[in-house]
Amino acid sequence: MDDKKETCRRCAGTGAFITRIENGKPKGPGGICFRCAGKGYQTDADHKRNDYYDAHIMPARVMGLI
């Protein structure tokens, strides 16, 4: 089964962590994008990992449980 590849919306396909869009171009401090693992696109496995993180890990961190 082939994973469909979708451009990462978090890094705009650059593979690098960005914090803002300036004059239509992604800008940021650099580093590897955690949403796509630096690939610039997300596979089905990436989506599954990110959905789990967004639903379970992030709320627990916000509430101070972990």
DSSP file (Angstrom, degrees, kcal/mol; ACC not computed):
  #  RESIDUE AA STRUCTURE BP1 BP2  ACC     N-H-->O    O-->H-N    N-H-->O    O-->H-N    TCO  KAPPA ALPHA  PHI   PSI    X-CA   Y-CA   Z-CA
    1    1 A M              0   0    0      0, 0.0     2,-0.4     0, 0.0     0, 0.0   0.000 360.0 360.0 360.0 127.0    0.0    0.0    0.0
    2    2 A D        -     0   0    0      1,-0.0     2,-0.3     0, 0.0     0, 0.0  -0.699 360.0-129.7 -87.6 134.5    1.4    3.4   -1.0
    3    3 A D        -     0   0    0     -2,-0.4     2,-0.3     1,-0.0    40,-0.0  -0.643  23.7-124.8 -76.2 136.0    1.2    6.3    1.4
    4    4 A K        -     0   0    0     -2,-0.3     2,-0.5     1,-0.0    40,-0.2  -0.669  23.4-137.1 -80.6 140.3   -0.2    9.4   -0.2
    5    5 A K        -     0   0    0     -2,-0.3     2,-0.4    38,-0.1    38,-0.2  -0.856  22.3-177.8-104.1 128.9    2.1   12.3    0.2
    6    6 A E  E     -A   42   0A   0     36,-2.0    36,-3.5    -2,-0.5     3,-0.1  -0.983  36.8-101.2-125.9 134.7    0.6   15.7    1.0
    7    7 A T  E     -A   41   0A   0     -2,-0.4    34,-0.3    34,-0.3     2,-0.3  -0.287  45.3-108.1 -55.3 133.0    2.6   18.9    1.4
    8    8 A C     >> -     0   0    0     32,-1.8     5,-0.8     1,-0.2     4,-0.7  -0.472  24.2-159.9 -67.6 126.3    3.2   19.6    5.1
    9    9 A R  T  45S+     0   0    0     -2,-0.3    -1,-0.2     3,-0.2    -2,-0.1   0.716  86.7  60.5 -79.7 -20.6    1.1   22.6    6.2
   10   10 A R  T  45S+     0   0    0      1,-0.2     8,-0.4     2,-0.0    -1,-0.2   0.881 121.0  21.4 -74.7 -38.3    3.3   23.3    9.2
   11   11 A C  T >45S-     0   0    0      6,-0.1     3,-1.6    22,-0.1     5,-0.3   0.361 100.9-122.5-111.5   4.6    6.5   23.9    7.3
   12   12 A A  T 3<5S-     0   0    0     -4,-0.7    -3,-0.2     1,-0.3    -5,-0.1   0.785  72.9 -57.7  58.6  29.8    5.0   24.8    3.9
   13   13 A G  T 3 <S+     0   0    0     -5,-0.8    -1,-0.3     3,-0.0    -4,-0.1   0.501 116.3 109.4  84.2   3.8    6.9   22.0    2.3
   14   14 A T  S <  S-     0   0    0     -3,-1.6    -2,-0.1     2,-0.2     3,-0.1   0.760  75.6-134.7 -83.4 -24.8   10.4   23.3    3.4
   15   15 A G  S    S+     0   0    0      1,-0.3    18,-2.1    -7,-0.1     2,-0.4   0.377  72.8 105.4  83.9  -4.5   11.0   20.5    5.9
   16   16 A A  B    S-B   32   0B   0     -5,-0.3    -1,-0.3    16,-0.3    16,-0.3  -0.861  82.2-101.5-111.9 145.2   12.2   23.2    8.4
   17   17 A F        -     0   0    0     14,-2.3    13,-1.2    -2,-0.4     2,-0.3  -0.431  44.3-172.1 -63.1 127.0   10.4   24.5   11.4
   18   18 A I        -     0   0    0     -8,-0.4    10,-0.3    -2,-0.2     3,-0.1  -0.907  22.9-171.1-123.5 153.7    8.8   27.9   10.6
   19   19 A T        +     0   0    0      8,-2.3     2,-0.3    -2,-0.3     9,-0.2   0.563  68.4   5.8-117.2 -15.3    7.0   30.4   12.8
   20   20 A R  E     -C   27   0C   0      7,-1.9     7,-2.9     2,-0.0     2,-0.5  -0.984  61.1-118.1-160.1 166.3    5.6   32.9   10.4
   21   21 A I  E     -C   26   0C   0     -2,-0.3     2,-0.5     5,-0.2     3,-0.1  -0.975  29.5-172.0-112.6 123.9    5.0   33.9    6.8
   22   22 A E  E >  S-C   25   0C   0      3,-2.9     3,-1.8    -2,-0.5    -2,-0.0  -0.970  71.5 -17.9-122.1 119.5    6.7   37.1    5.7
   23   23 A N  T 3  S-     0   0    0     -2,-0.5    -1,-0.2     1,-0.3     0, 0.0   0.861 128.6 -53.2  52.6  39.3    5.9   38.6    2.3
   24   24 A G  T 3  S+     0   0    0      1,-0.2    -1,-0.3    -3,-0.1    -3,-0.0   0.486 118.7 106.6  80.3   3.3    4.5   35.2    1.2
   25   25 A K  E <  S-C   22   0C   0     -3,-1.8    -3,-2.9     0, 0.0    -1,-0.2  -0.943  74.4-111.9-118.9 137.6    7.7   33.3    2.2
   26   26 A P  E     -C   21   0C   0      0, 0.0     2,-0.3     0, 0.0    -5,-0.2  -0.420  38.9-178.6 -66.4 136.4    8.1   30.9    5.2
   27   27 A K  E     +C   20   0C   0     -7,-2.9    -8,-2.3    -2,-0.1    -7,-1.9  -0.934  14.8 123.4-131.4 155.1   10.4   32.3    8.0
   28   28 A G        -     0   0    0     -2,-0.3   -10,-0.1   -10,-0.3     3,-0.1  -0.981  67.6 -73.1 171.7-177.9   11.6   30.8   11.2
   29   29 A P  S    S-     0   0    0      0, 0.0     2,-0.2     0, 0.0   -11,-0.1   0.583  70.4-127.1 -77.4  -8.7   14.3   29.8   13.5
   30   30 A G        +     0   0    0    -13,-1.2     2,-0.1     1,-0.1   -13,-0.1  -0.539  54.1 123.8  94.7-164.6   15.2   26.6   11.5
   31   31 A G  S    S-     0   0    0     -2,-0.2   -14,-2.3   -15,-0.1     2,-0.3  -0.122  71.7 -50.2  88.3 167.9   15.4   23.1   12.7
   32   32 A I  B     -B   16   0B   0    -16,-0.3     2,-0.3     1,-0.1   -16,-0.3  -0.579  57.5-113.7 -80.2 134.4   13.6   20.0   11.5
   33   33 A C     >> -     0   0    0    -18,-2.1     4,-0.9    -2,-0.3     5,-0.9  -0.510  20.0-153.9 -65.9 126.1    9.8   20.3   11.2
   34   34 A F  T  45S+     0   0    0     -2,-0.3    -1,-0.2     1,-0.2    -2,-0.0   0.726  88.2  61.4 -76.4 -21.6    8.3   17.9   13.8
   35   35 A R  T  45S+     0   0    0      1,-0.2    -1,-0.2     2,-0.0    15,-0.2   0.859 122.4  18.3 -74.9 -34.7    5.0   17.4   11.8
   36   36 A C  T >45S-     0   0    0     -3,-0.1     3,-1.2     6,-0.1     5,-0.3   0.355 101.9-118.4-116.8   3.4    6.7   15.9    8.7
   37   37 A A  T 3<5S-     0   0    0     -4,-0.9    -3,-0.2     1,-0.2    -5,-0.1   0.809  73.3 -58.3  61.2  31.9   10.1   14.8   10.2
   38   38 A G  T 3 <S+     0   0    0     -5,-0.9    -1,-0.2    -7,-0.0    -4,-0.1   0.510 113.6 112.3  82.5   5.1   11.9   17.2    7.9
   39   39 A K  S <  S-     0   0    0     -3,-1.2    -2,-0.1     2,-0.3     3,-0.1   0.773  77.3-128.8 -81.6 -26.6   10.6   15.6    4.6
   40   40 A G  S    S+     0   0    0      1,-0.2   -32,-1.8    -7,-0.1     2,-0.3   0.319  83.7  64.9  92.0  -8.6    8.4   18.5    3.5
   41   41 A Y  E    S-A    7   0A   0     -5,-0.3     2,-0.4   -34,-0.3    -2,-0.3  -0.955  75.5-128.8-140.8 159.7    5.4   16.3    3.1
   42   42 A Q  E     -A    6   0A   0    -36,-3.5   -36,-2.0    -2,-0.3     2,-0.2  -0.929  16.7-158.9-114.3 135.7    3.2   14.2    5.3
   43   43 A T     >  -     0   0    0     -2,-0.4     4,-2.3   -38,-0.2     5,-0.2  -0.438  41.2 -94.6 -96.5 177.4    2.4   10.5    4.8
   44   44 A D  H  > S+     0   0    0      1,-0.2     4,-2.3     2,-0.2     5,-0.1   0.886 128.1  53.6 -59.9 -38.6   -0.6    8.6    6.3
   45   45 A A  H  > S+     0   0    0      2,-0.2     4,-2.4     1,-0.2    -1,-0.2   0.890 107.3  50.7 -64.6 -39.2    1.7    7.5    9.1
   46   46 A D  H  > S+     0   0    0      2,-0.2     4,-2.8     1,-0.2     5,-0.2   0.923 110.0  50.2 -62.5 -44.2    2.7   11.1    9.8
   47   47 A H  H  X S+     0   0    0     -4,-2.3     4,-2.7     1,-0.2    -2,-0.2   0.916 110.6  49.5 -60.2 -43.5   -1.0   12.1    9.9
   48   48 A K  H  X S+     0   0    0     -4,-2.3     4,-2.1     2,-0.2    -1,-0.2   0.926 112.7  46.8 -62.7 -45.2   -1.8    9.3   12.3
   49   49 A R  H  X S+     0   0    0     -4,-2.4     4,-2.3     1,-0.2    -2,-0.2   0.918 114.6  46.9 -61.8 -44.8    1.1   10.2   14.6
   50   50 A N  H  X S+     0   0    0     -4,-2.8     4,-2.8     2,-0.2    -2,-0.2   0.883 110.1  52.5 -67.4 -38.8    0.2   13.9   14.6
   51   51 A D  H  X S+     0   0    0     -4,-2.7     4,-2.0    -5,-0.2    -1,-0.2   0.913 111.0  47.6 -63.0 -41.9   -3.5   13.2   15.2
   52   52 A Y  H  X>S+     0   0    0     -4,-2.1     4,-2.5    -5,-0.2     5,-0.7   0.933 113.2  48.2 -63.6 -45.8   -2.6   11.1   18.3
   53   53 A Y  I  <>S+     0   0    0     -4,-2.3     5,-2.5     1,-0.2     4,-0.4   0.933 113.0  47.6 -59.4 -47.7   -0.2   13.8   19.6
   54   54 A D  I  <5S+     0   0    0     -4,-2.8    -1,-0.2     1,-0.2    -2,-0.2   0.851 118.3  41.3 -63.6 -35.0   -2.8   16.5   19.1
   55   55 A A  I  <5S+     0   0    0     -4,-2.0    -1,-0.2    -5,-0.2    -2,-0.2   0.790 133.1  10.7 -85.0 -29.1   -5.6   14.5   20.8
   56   56 A H  I  X5S+     0   0    0     -4,-2.5     4,-1.2    -5,-0.2    -3,-0.2   0.796 124.2  42.1-120.8 -48.6   -3.7   13.0   23.7
   57   57 A I  I  ><S+     0   0    0     -5,-0.7     4,-2.2    -4,-0.4     5,-0.2   0.945 112.3  49.6 -75.8 -48.5   -0.2   14.3   24.4
   58   58 A M  H  ><S+     0   0    0     -5,-2.5     4,-2.5     1,-0.2     5,-0.2   0.925 110.9  48.9 -61.3 -46.5   -0.7   18.0   24.0
   59   59 A P  H  > S+     0   0    0      0, 0.0     4,-2.1     0, 0.0    -1,-0.2   0.895 110.6  52.2 -60.7 -36.8   -3.8   18.2   26.2
   60   60 A A  H  <>S+     0   0    0     -4,-1.2     5,-2.7     2,-0.2     6,-0.8   0.893 110.4  47.9 -65.2 -38.5   -2.0   16.3   28.9
   61   61 A R  H ><5S+     0   0    0     -4,-2.2     3,-1.0     3,-0.2    -1,-0.2   0.907 110.4  51.7 -67.0 -41.2    0.9   18.7   28.8
   62   62 A V  H 3<5S+     0   0    0     -4,-2.5    -2,-0.2     1,-0.3    -1,-0.2   0.888 111.2  47.4 -62.8 -38.4   -1.4   21.7   28.9
   63   63 A M  T 3<5S-     0   0    0     -4,-2.1    -1,-0.3    -5,-0.2    -2,-0.2   0.514 116.1-116.5 -81.6  -4.0   -3.1   20.3   32.0
   64   64 A G  T < 5S+     0   0    0     -3,-1.0    -3,-0.2    -4,-0.4    -2,-0.1   0.707  77.6 127.2  79.5  20.0    0.3   19.6   33.6
   65   65 A L      <       0   0    0     -5,-2.7    -4,-0.2    -6,-0.2    -5,-0.1   0.749 360.0 360.0 -82.4 -24.7   -0.2   15.8   33.7
   66   66 A I              0   0    0     -6,-0.8    -5,-0.2    -9,-0.1    -1,-0.1   0.331 360.0 360.0-134.4 360.0    3.1   15.1   31.9
